[in-house]
Amino acid sequence: MKLVIVESPTKAKTIQKFLGKDFQVKSSMGHVVDLPKNSFGIDVKNGFKPYYIVIKGKEKIVSVLKDLSKKVEDLFIATDPDREGEAIGYHIVNLIGKKLDEVKRVVFHEVTYHAIKDAFNNSREINLNLVEAQKVRRLLDRIVGYKLSPLLWKKLKGGLSAGRVQSVALKILVEREREIEKFKPKPFYNLIAKIGIGGNLIETELISYEDKKKDKNGFYDRDKLEGIKDFLIKNPSLKVEKISRRGKKDIPPPPFITSTLQQEAIKRFGFSSERVMSIAQRLYEGVELPQGRSGLITYHRTDSFNISDMAIRKVRDYIKRKFGEDFLPEKKRIYKTKSKLAQEAHEAIRPTDPQLEPDKIKNYLSDDEYKIYSLIFERFLACQMKEALIEEIGVLFVNGNFKFKAIASYYREKGYRILFKEKKEEERKKKYEIFNGIKEEDVFKILKVEIKKGMTKPPQRFTEATLIKKLEEEGIGRPSTYATILGILKKRGYVKKSKGHLYPQAIGIKVIDILEKFFSKIVDLKFTANMEDELDEIAKGKRKGIEVLKKFYDIFESQIQKATKELKKYEETGKICPKCGNPLFKKFEKFSYVFVCRSCGYRYFLDKDGNKIEQGEKICPKCGNPLFLREGKRGIFYACSNFPKCKYTESYKK
C-alpha cells in the first residue's frame, strides 16, 4: 500500500479514482501547523526561529496520517504546486516523524488521469528553498501583524489590524480618495455637426479651430464654440479634405492567470474576488461527470502565461475542427509573462480538455461554476486563434479654419472575435460602407449643430478588479493572496463596497494616517515590492531567509519603539472644558474625532463643515444615566452612557 497526502478532501477524492486500490489518498485539510495565536511565536534572538504548533482541531488528522505512514511502503506528498503547498508538505513530513529522503514529492498542475500518472512517474524531493520562502513570508506577516496591531488598538479601538501587504493595499485606496477630495471639476464642451450622407445622419466632431486643438475632454471656451456654431448655421456645409484608410490587427488576449481571471469575473459577473477563487478551486479539484470525476481547469493560483505543448496541440486541433483552418494561426501563440511576481514553473489557467465544452457539461455544474468555466474556456480558445482584422476609415471635414473628424470601422476578419457577441456590429459595417463611398472634395450639408457640455471627472475609485490590477502592476503581494487581502479590508471596516467601488472608511483613513507618520516603510510601495523580489530570491536559493528577516526587523523595531512612545489615544488640544475648566482632549472614535473632557465627560463633535455639535445635558429616559453623543454610519445620535447594560438611543436634532 502507498500513502498519498493532499490538502483538500475534494482533490483526494478525485485523485483516488485515478490511482486505484494500491494507493490510499488522504487529506490534511489545509495547513496542519501555524504560529500560535496568543503569542509572538518567533525567537528573534535565536535566528528568528518559529515556534509552530498543531492547529486546533487538526490533532486527529495528524495522528491518523502518522499511523498510516507507519504501515505503507511509499509516502507521496501531493499538495498544491506552489510555495504554500511545499510548506504544507514539509510540515506534514516533520509531524509524522519521517525524514525528507523517505518521502516523494509529486507536482501536477491539473487533476486529470494523465497529469497524475505523469507526476507519480517523475517525483522529486521537497524543495527546501520554496519552504524557506513561505516561512519567511509568514514570519514577516506575523512580525508586522503582532507588533503593529496592538498599537492601533491603543490609539483607536480594539479589533483593528495592520498587515504587510494589507496596509499597502489600503494606502492605495486612501491616496485615491484624497485625490478625489482635492479634485475640482471643470466644464468642457464639444461641438457636434450632423451631416446628411445618402439619407443617413452622420455625426462629425470639431477637432480644431485656428490654433486650438481638442484635448482628451474637449474645448474649454464655450463662447468660442457658440460663435463657431452660429457660423455653421449660416454656412451649413462641410467639405471632405482627406480620407485615410488603415488596417489594424486585434491580437487575442493571453490566457488567464489568477489576477486577470479575478478581474474579468468581477467585471463580467460582479463576483467578489473571494467568490471567484472559491469557484475556481472547485473546478480545479474535480467535478463528477458521466465519464468519471476529473478536474476541469489547471491550477488556479498562478502568475505564468506558460501553456504546455500538449495543451496547445489539443486546442489547435479543436479550433481547426470547430471553426476551420481560417481561424488558426500558422504558429502557436506564445505569451511572455510580464509580471515580476511570476512564480515557479506554473501554467496559465486553462481547461484540462477542450472537448469538455461548457454547454456539454452545463448540467453537471452550478450556475457559478458554469460562468467561470465558460470564461476560462473561451479565453483559452481565443489565445490560440487568429487575430481579428479591423478596417478603419477616417474622414477629415473642413469649413474654413474649422476641422471636423468622423471614423468608421468594422471587423473584416473576425478571427478570435467569433467567440464573442459583438454589439452593433451591423451598424458599424453599414457606417463603414457609407464612408467607403465618400470621395475627397465631396461637400455635405450640415443638418444640425449642437454643443455638448461635460464636466471633468476625478480619478475613479478602485473596484476590486482595478485594485488587483494595481497591486499586480506594482509588484505588491501575490495574486493568490489578493482575495484574502480584500476580504480583510472589508471585514475590518476599513473599506466599504458600494455599487462595485471600494470606499475607504474614516477608520481606514485614520489607520493610514498613523502608518504614514510612524511606519512609512510599511506602507511604501517600492519597499513592499522589493520584499517580494527578495522572497523570490529565497525561493531560487539565491538569498538566505535570515538576512531578509533581520534587515526588515531592524528597520521595523526602531519604528515600533518610536510609535510606542509617541502614540497616544488622547491628544492634547490646548483647549479648556467650558463646564469644569479642565483640559480638553481629542480622540478618534469609530467615524471621526471627538473632543472630550476626561474629568466631567463634556464632549462635542465637529461636523463635516466644521460646525460644533455639543454634548447636551440629556438624561436617559430608561435608566436615568446621562446620554452621550455618539457617531454611527448614519450620523450623530445620542446613546446611553450605561451601554451595554442600557441600549437606549435617540436621534440627534440640531
NUMAR-250852 format. One record per residue (C-alpha): residue in three letters; x, y, z. Coordinates in steps of 0.1 Angstrom, whole numbers, plus 2048, in hexadecimal, padded with zeros to 3 digits. Layout:
! NUMAR-250852
  resn   xx   yy   zz
   ALA    X    Y    Z
...
END
This chain:
! NUMAR-250852
  resn   xx   yy   zz
   MET  800  800  800
   LYS  80C  823  7F8
   LEU  800  843  80A
   VAL  7F9  864  7F8
   ILE  7F4  883  80C
   VAL  7E2  8A2  7FD
   GLU  7D3  8C0  80E
   SER  7AF  8BE  801
   PRO  795  8A3  806
   THR  786  8AA  7E3
   LYS  7A8  8A7  7D3
   ALA  7AE  887  7E6
   LYS  78D  878  7D9
   THR  796  880  7B5
   ILE  7BA  873  7B7
   GLN  7AF  853  7C9
   LYS  79B  849  7AA
   PHE  7B9  84E  793
   LEU  7D2  83B  7A9
   GLY  7BD  81C  7B2
   LYS  7BD  804  7CF
   ASP  7E3  802  7D4
   PHE  7E3  826  7E1
   GLN  7D1  837  7FE
   VAL  7CC  85C  7F9
   LYS  7C7  871  819
   SER  7C0  896  81F
   SER  7D2  8AC  838
   MET  7B5  8C5  836
   GLY  7CE  8E1  82E
   HIS  7EA  8ED  845
   VAL  7F0  8D6  863
   VAL  807  8EE  876
   ASP  80A  914  87B
   LEU  818  92D  893
   PRO  804  92F  8B4
   LYS  7E7  948  8B5
   ASN  7EE  955  8D8
   SER  813  95B  8D7
   PHE  82D  969  8BF
   GLY  83B  946  8B7
   ILE  85C  952  8A9
   ASP  87D  950  8BC
   VAL  88F  96F  8AD
   LYS  8AF  96A  8C0
   ASN  8B2  946  8B5
   GLY  8B3  94D  88F
   PHE  88D  955  88C
   LYS  885  931  895
   PRO  85F  92B  892
   TYR  84B  918  8AC
   TYR  832  905  898
   ILE  815  8F4  8A9
   VAL  7FB  8DC  89B
   ILE  7DC  8F0  892
   LYS  7BF  8EA  8A9
   GLY  7A8  8CF  89C
   LYS  7C4  8BF  886
   GLU  7D2  8A8  8A1
   LYS  7BD  88A  896
   ILE  7C6  88F  871
   VAL  7EB  890  87A
   SER  7E7  871  890
   VAL  7D6  85E  873
   LEU  7F0  868  85A
   LYS  80C  85E  872
   ASP  7FD  83B  878
   LEU  7F7  835  853
   SER  81A  840  84A
   LYS  828  824  85F
   LYS  814  809  84C
   VAL  81C  813  828
   GLU  83A  80C  811
   ASP  83A  82D  800
   LEU  82F  850  80B
   PHE  827  86B  7F1
   ILE  821  890  7F8
   ALA  809  89D  7DD
   THR  800  8C0  7EB
   ASP  7FB  8DE  7D4
   PRO  817  8E8  7BC
   ASP  822  908  7CD
   ARG  835  914  7EC
   GLU  817  910  802
   GLY  812  8EC  7F7
   GLU  837  8E5  7FB
   ALA  836  8F2  81F
   ILE  817  8DE  828
   GLY  828  8BE  81B
   TYR  848  8C6  82E
   HIS  836  8CB  84F
   ILE  822  8AB  84B
   VAL  842  897  845
   ASN  851  8A6  865
   LEU  832  89F  87A
   ILE  82E  87B  870
   GLY  853  875  878
   LYS  860  86D  856
   LYS  881  878  847
   LEU  880  88D  827
   ASP  892  872  813
   GLU  877  85A  81D
   VAL  85B  86C  80A
   LYS  854  874  7E6
   ARG  847  895  7DB
   VAL  830  895  7BD
   VAL  825  8B4  7AB
   PHE  809  8B9  791
   HIS  7F7  8D7  783
   GLU  7D6  8C5  77A
   VAL  7C3  8AA  78C
   THR  7BF  892  76E
   TYR  7C8  86E  768
   HIS  7E6  874  752
   ALA  7F3  891  766
   ILE  7F2  87D  786
   LYS  802  85E  777
   ASP  81E  874  768
   ALA  824  885  78A
   PHE  827  864  79C
   ASN  840  858  782
   ASN  855  877  787
   SER  856  87D  7AD
   ARG  871  893  7BE
   GLU  87C  89D  7E0
   ILE  86B  8B9  7F4
   ASN  87A  8DA  7E9
   LEU  888  8EB  808
   ASN  88D  90C  7F7
   LEU  868  90F  7F0
   VAL  861  905  814
   GLU  879  920  821
   ALA  868  93B  80B
   GLN  846  932  819
   LYS  853  932  83D
   VAL  863  954  839
   ARG  843  962  82B
   ARG  82F  954  848
   LEU  848  962  861
   LEU  849  984  851
   ASP  823  985  852
   ARG  823  97A  877
   ILE  83D  995  881
   VAL  828  9B0  871
   GLY  806  9A4  87D
   TYR  810  99A  8A0
   LYS  824  9B9  8A9
   LEU  811  9D4  896
   SER  7EC  9CA  89C
   PRO  7EE  9D0  8C2
   LEU  7FA  9F4  8BB
   LEU  7DA  9FA  8A7
   TRP  7C5  9EC  8C3
   LYS  7D6  A04  8DB
   LYS  7D1  A22  8C5
   LEU  7AF  A1A  8B4
   LYS  79C  9FC  8BF
   GLY  79E  9D6  8C3
   GLY  79A  9BE  8A7
   LEU  7AF  9D1  88E
   SER  7CC  9C2  87B
   ALA  7E9  9CC  865
   GLY  7FA  9B6  84C
   ARG  819  9B8  837
   VAL  805  9B6  816
   GLN  7E3  9BE  823
   SER  7EE  9E1  82F
   VAL  7FE  9E9  80D
   ALA  7DD  9E0  7FC
   LEU  7CA  9F6  814
   LYS  7E3  A13  80E
   ILE  7DC  A11  7E8
   LEU  7B7  A14  7EF
   VAL  7BC  A31  807
   GLU  7D3  A44  7EF
   ARG  7B9  A41  7D4
   GLU  79F  A4F  7EC
   ARG  7B5  A6C  7F4
   GLU  7B9  A74  7CF
   ILE  793  A73  7CA
   GLU  78E  A8A  7E8
   LYS  7A7  AA4  7DA
   PHE  799  AA2  7B7
   LYS  786  AC0  7AA
   PRO  770  AB9  78B
   LYS  773  ACF  76D
   PRO  759  AD3  751
   PHE  763  AC9  72D
   TYR  751  ACA  70C
   ASN  74F  AB7  6EB
   LEU  740  AC4  6CB
   ILE  72D  AAA  6B6
   ALA  723  AB0  692
   LYS  70B  A97  683
   ILE  70C  A93  65E
   GLY  6F6  A80  645
   ILE  707  A65  62F
   GLY  6F1  A51  619
   GLY  6D3  A55  62F
   ASN  6E7  A4C  64E
   LEU  6EE  A64  66B
   ILE  713  A63  674
   GLU  723  A74  692
   THR  744  A87  68E
   GLU  757  A97  6AA
   LEU  76B  AB7  6AB
   ILE  790  AAE  6B1
   SER  7A0  AD0  6AB
   TYR  79A  AF5  6A3
   GLU  7B5  B0E  69B
   ASP  7D2  B03  6B1
   LYS  7BD  AF2  6CC
   LYS  7BC  ACB  6CD
   LYS  7A3  AB6  6E0
   ASP  7B2  AA5  6FE
   LYS  7A6  A83  70C
   ASN  787  A94  71A
   GLY  77F  AAF  701
   PHE  782  AD5  701
   TYR  77E  AED  71E
   ASP  773  B0E  70E
   ARG  74D  B0B  70A
   ASP  74A  B2E  6FB
   LYS  762  B25  6DF
   LEU  74E  B05  6D7
   GLU  72D  B19  6D7
   GLY  73D  B30  6BD
   ILE  747  B12  6A8
   LYS  724  B04  6AB
   ASP  715  B25  69F
   PHE  72D  B25  682
   LEU  724  B01  677
   ILE  6FE  B08  67A
   LYS  704  B24  661
   ASN  71D  B10  64C
   PRO  70F  AEC  64F
   SER  728  AD7  63C
   LEU  746  AC1  641
   LYS  75F  AB7  626
   VAL  773  A97  627
   GLU  798  AA2  629
   LYS  7A8  A80  62F
   ILE  79F  A5B  631
   SER  7B7  A43  643
   ARG  7B3  A1D  642
   ARG  7C6  A04  657
   GLY  7C4  9E1  663
   LYS  7CA  9D7  687
   LYS  7D0  9B6  698
   ASP  7BC  9AE  6B7
   ILE  7D3  994  6C9
   PRO  7C1  97C  6E0
   PRO  7C8  980  705
   PRO  7DE  968  718
   PRO  7D0  94B  72C
   PHE  7C4  952  74F
   ILE  7DB  954  76D
   THR  7CD  958  790
   SER  7CB  97E  790
   THR  7BC  981  76D
   LEU  7A2  966  774
   GLN  797  979  793
   GLN  796  99A  780
   GLU  781  98D  764
   ALA  769  979  77A
   ILE  764  998  791
   LYS  75E  9AE  772
   ARG  748  995  75F
   PHE  733  986  77C
   GLY  738  99D  799
   PHE  748  981  7AE
   SER  75F  988  7CB
   SER  783  97D  7C8
   GLU  77D  963  7E4
   ARG  760  955  7D1
   VAL  773  951  7B1
   MET  78F  93E  7C2
   SER  777  927  7D4
   ILE  766  91E  7B4
   ALA  788  919  7A2
   GLN  793  902  7BF
   ARG  775  8EB  7B9
   LEU  77C  8EA  793
   TYR  7A0  8E1  799
   GLU  79B  8C7  7B3
   GLY  781  8B3  7A0
   VAL  75D  8B0  794
   GLU  748  891  790
   LEU  741  88B  76B
   PRO  731  86D  759
   GLN  754  860  74F
   GLY  761  863  772
   ARG  76E  87D  78A
   SER  788  895  77C
   GLY  797  8B8  781
   LEU  78A  8D0  767
   ILE  7A5  8EB  769
   THR  7CA  8ED  770
   TYR  7D7  8FB  792
   HIS  7C6  91D  797
   ARG  7E1  92E  7AD
   THR  7F9  937  792
   ASP  80A  955  784
   SER  819  945  765
   PHE  80D  946  741
   ASN  81E  925  739
   ILE  80A  90A  726
   SER  816  8E7  722
   ASP  81D  8DA  6FF
   MET  804  8BF  702
   ALA  7E8  8D7  70C
   ILE  7F1  8ED  6EE
   ARG  7EF  8CF  6D6
   LYS  7CD  8C5  6E5
   VAL  7BE  8E8  6E2
   ARG  7CB  8EE  6BF
   ASP  7BB  8CD  6B4
   TYR  79B  8D8  6C4
   ILE  79B  8FA  6B4
   LYS  7A2  8EB  691
   ARG  785  8D3  694
   LYS  76D  8EB  6A5
   PHE  773  90B  690
   GLY  789  901  673
   GLU  7AD  909  669
   ASP  7A6  92D  662
   PHE  7A3  933  687
   LEU  7C4  922  690
   PRO  7E5  936  68F
   GLU  802  926  67D
   LYS  816  922  69D
   LYS  80C  91E  6C2
   ARG  809  93E  6D6
   ILE  822  942  6F2
   TYR  81B  95C  70C
   LYS  838  96A  721
   THR  832  96D  746
   LYS  836  992  74E
   SER  82D  991  773
   LYS  84B  995  789
   LEU  838  97E  7A1
   ALA  839  95F  78B
   GLN  840  941  7A0
   GLU  850  91F  798
   ALA  847  90A  779
   HIS  822  90F  77A
   GLU  809  90F  75D
   ALA  7EF  928  755
   ILE  7CB  920  75F
   ARG  7BB  90B  743
   PRO  7A2  8EF  73E
   THR  7B2  8CD  742
   ASP  79F  8BF  723
   PRO  791  8D5  707
   GLN  778  8B9  6FF
   LEU  766  8C1  720
   GLU  753  8DE  712
   PRO  740  8F3  72B
   ASP  71E  8ED  71C
   LYS  724  8C7  71B
   ILE  72B  8C5  740
   LYS  714  8E1  74C
   ASN  6FD  8C9  75E
   TYR  719  8BD  774
   LEU  724  8E0  77F
   SER  714  8FA  796
   ASP  70B  91B  785
   ASP  72A  92C  794
   GLU  740  90F  788
   TYR  732  911  765
   LYS  738  936  763
   ILE  75D  934  76E
   TYR  764  914  75A
   SER  755  925  73B
   LEU  76B  943  741
   ILE  78A  92F  743
   PHE  781  918  726
   GLU  77A  936  70E
   ARG  799  948  718
   PHE  7AF  92A  713
   LEU  7A0  924  6F0
   ALA  7A4  948  6E8
   CYS  7C9  94A  6F1
   GLN  7D2  92F  6D7
   MET  7BB  93D  6BB
   LYS  7C3  954  69E
   GLU  7C2  979  6A5
   ALA  7A4  98E  69A
   LEU  7AA  9A7  67D
   ILE  79B  9C9  680
   GLU  795  9E0  662
   GLU  793  A05  66B
   ILE  78B  A24  657
   GLY  791  A47  666
   VAL  782  A65  654
   LEU  78E  A89  65A
   PHE  774  AA3  652
   VAL  77A  AC9  650
   ASN  768  AEA  64F
   GLY  781  B06  64F
   ASN  798  B03  66D
   PHE  780  AEA  67E
   LYS  78A  AC5  67C
   PHE  773  AA8  683
   LYS  779  A83  684
   ALA  765  A63  682
   ILE  771  A3F  684
   ALA  761  A1E  679
   SER  76E  9FB  67D
   TYR  764  9D7  67D
   TYR  773  9B4  680
   ARG  77D  9A9  65D
   GLU  788  987  66B
   LYS  779  97D  68C
   GLY  795  966  697
   TYR  793  95E  6BC
   ARG  776  977  6BF
   ILE  75F  95D  6B1
   LEU  75D  950  6D5
   PHE  74D  970  6E2
   LYS  72D  982  6DA
   GLU  736  9A4  6CC
   LYS  71D  9C0  6D3
   LYS  711  9D5  6B6
   GLU  728  9C3  69D
   GLU  70F  9C7  681
   GLU  70C  9ED  688
   ARG  732  9F0  687
   LYS  734  9DE  666
   LYS  718  9F4  657
   LYS  72A  A14  662
   TYR  74B  A07  653
   GLU  73A  A00  632
   ILE  72B  A23  632
   PHE  74E  A32  638
   ASN  75D  A1C  61E
   GLY  748  A2E  604
   ILE  755  A50  60D
   LYS  76F  A62  5F7
   GLU  786  A7F  5FF
   GLU  777  AA1  5F6
   ASP  753  A94  5FC
   VAL  73E  AAD  60D
   PHE  722  AA5  626
   LYS  707  ABA  635
   ILE  707  ABF  65A
   LEU  6E4  AB6  667
   LYS  6E9  ABD  68C
   VAL  704  ACD  6A3
   GLU  705  AC8  6C9
   ILE  71C  ACF  6E5
   LYS  71F  AB4  6FF
   LYS  72B  ABD  722
   GLY  73E  AA6  739
   MET  751  AA8  75A
   THR  774  A9C  761
   LYS  772  A7E  778
   PRO  789  A75  795
   PRO  79C  A55  794
   GLN  785  A37  798
   ARG  784  A25  7B9
   PHE  792  A02  7B7
   THR  77D  9E4  7B1
   GLU  78A  9C2  7BE
   ALA  795  9BB  79A
   THR  7A8  9DC  795
   LEU  7B8  9D9  7B8
   ILE  7C4  9B6  7B0
   LYS  7D2  9C3  78F
   LYS  7E4  9E0  7A1
   LEU  7F3  9C8  7BB
   GLU  800  9B1  7A0
   GLU  80F  9CE  78C
   GLU  821  9DB  7AA
   GLY  82E  9B8  7B4
   ILE  81C  9B8  7D5
   GLY  812  997  7E5
   ARG  80A  978  7D2
   PRO  7EC  975  7BB
   SER  7E1  956  7CF
   THR  7DD  96B  7EE
   TYR  7CA  989  7E0
   ALA  7A8  97A  7E7
   THR  7B2  975  80C
   ILE  7C0  998  80F
   LEU  7A0  9A8  801
   GLY  78B  992  818
   ILE  79E  99F  836
   LEU  79B  9C4  82C
   LYS  775  9C0  82A
   LYS  772  9AB  84A
   ARG  786  9C4  85F
   GLY  76F  9E0  852
   TYR  78D  9F2  841
   VAL  77A  9F3  820
   LYS  756  9F0  815
   LYS  74B  9E3  7F4
   SER  72F  9F6  7E3
   LYS  724  9F1  7BF
   GLY  743  9DE  7B8
   HIS  75B  9F9  7C4
   LEU  771  9F9  7E4
   TYR  76C  A16  7FC
   PRO  786  A1B  817
   GLN  774  A21  838
   ALA  77F  A3A  853
   ILE  78F  A1F  868
   GLY  7A3  A13  84A
   ILE  7AF  A36  842
   LYS  7BA  A3C  866
   VAL  7CD  A1B  866
   ILE  7E0  A26  847
   ASP  7E6  A49  857
   ILE  7F7  A37  875
   LEU  80B  A1F  85F
   GLU  818  A3B  848
   LYS  823  A4F  866
   PHE  835  A33  87A
   PHE  839  A16  861
   SER  841  A26  840
   LYS  854  A07  833
   ILE  837  9EF  83A
   VAL  820  A02  823
   ASP  83A  A0B  809
   LEU  832  9FA  7E8
   LYS  856  9F6  7DD
   PHE  862  9E9  7FE
   THR  846  9CE  7FE
   ALA  84C  9C5  7D9
   ASN  872  9C1  7E1
   MET  868  9A9  7FD
   GLU  856  993  7E3
   ASP  875  993  7CE
   GLU  88A  988  7EC
   LEU  871  96C  7F3
   ASP  874  961  7CF
   GLU  89A  960  7D3
   ILE  896  94A  7F2
   ALA  880  932  7DE
   LYS  89B  92F  7C4
   GLY  8B6  929  7DE
   LYS  8C8  949  7D7
   ARG  8C2  959  7F9
   LYS  8C1  94F  81D
   GLY  8A0  954  82F
   ILE  8B0  960  84F
   GLU  8C0  97D  83D
   VAL  89F  989  830
   LEU  88E  985  852
   LYS  8AA  997  865
   LYS  8AB  9B4  84D
   PHE  885  9B9  84F
   TYR  883  9B4  875
   ASP  89F  9CD  87D
   ILE  88C  9E8  869
   PHE  86A  9DF  876
   GLU  874  9DB  89B
   SER  882  9FE  89D
   GLN  861  A0C  88E
   ILE  84D  9F8  8A8
   GLN  861  A06  8C5
   LYS  85C  A2A  8B8
   ALA  837  A25  8B3
   THR  832  A14  8D5
   LYS  841  A33  8E6
   GLU  82F  A4D  8D1
   LEU  80D  A3E  8C8
   LYS  7F2  A48  8E1
   LYS  7CD  A41  8E1
   TYR  7C5  A63  8EE
   GLU  7D6  A81  8DD
   GLU  7DB  AA2  8EF
   THR  7C8  ABF  8DF
   GLY  7D2  ADD  8F4
   LYS  7AC  AE3  8F9
   ILE  799  AE6  91A
   CYS  779  AD5  923
   PRO  75D  AF0  925
   LYS  74C  ADC  941
   CYS  767  AD4  95A
   GLY  786  AE6  94E
   ASN  79C  AC7  949
   PRO  7AF  AC0  929
   LEU  79C  AB4  90A
   PHE  7AB  A96  8F7
   LYS  7A5  A89  8D4
   LYS  7A0  A64  8CC
   PHE  795  A51  8AD
   GLU  776  A3D  8B0
   LYS  766  A26  897
   PHE  75F  A40  87C
   SER  770  A61  886
   TYR  782  A75  8A0
   VAL  770  A7F  8C0
   PHE  77B  A99  8D9
   VAL  777  A8D  8FD
   CYS  77C  A97  921
   ARG  78A  A7A  934
   SER  77F  A8A  955
   CYS  75A  A92  950
   GLY  751  A7F  930
   TYR  749  A9E  91B
   ARG  74E  A97  8F6
   TYR  747  AA5  8D4
   PHE  74C  A9C  8B0
   LEU  754  AB0  891
   ASP  73E  AA9  874
   LYS  74A  AA6  850
   ASP  748  ACC  84D
   GLY  75B  AD3  86D
   ASN  73C  ADD  881
   LYS  73D  AD4  8A6
   ILE  723  ABA  8B2
   GLU  723  ABB  8D8
   GLN  71A  AA2  8F3
   GLY  6F9  AAC  902
   GLU  6EE  AA4  926
   LYS  6D5  A89  91B
   ILE  6CC  A6D  932
   CYS  6C3  A49  927
   PRO  69D  A44  92C
   LYS  6A3  A1F  932
   CYS  6BD  A1E  94D
   GLY  6C4  A42  958
   ASN  6E9  A43  94D
   PRO  6F7  A5F  937
   LEU  6F3  A5C  911
   PHE  713  A61  8FD
   LEU  718  A6B  8DA
   ARG  724  A50  8C3
   GLU  72A  A4D  89E
   GLY  71E  A30  889
   LYS  71B  A27  864
   ARG  6FC  A3D  861
   GLY  70B  A5A  873
   ILE  70A  A68  897
   PHE  6F2  A5B  8B1
   TYR  6ED  A58  8D7
   ALA  6F5  A38  8E9
   CYS  6F3  A2F  90E
   SER  714  A32  921
   ASN  70A  A12  933
   PHE  70F  9FD  913
   PRO  70F  9DF  90F
   LYS  6F8  9DB  92E
   CYS  6E1  9F4  91F
   LYS  6DE  9F6  8F9
   TYR  6C7  A14  8F7
   THR  6CE  A2C  8D9
   GLU  6BD  A49  8C9
   SER  6C4  A5F  8AB
   TYR  6D7  A80  8AD
   LYS  6C4  A9F  8A3
   LYS  6D5  AC1  89F
END
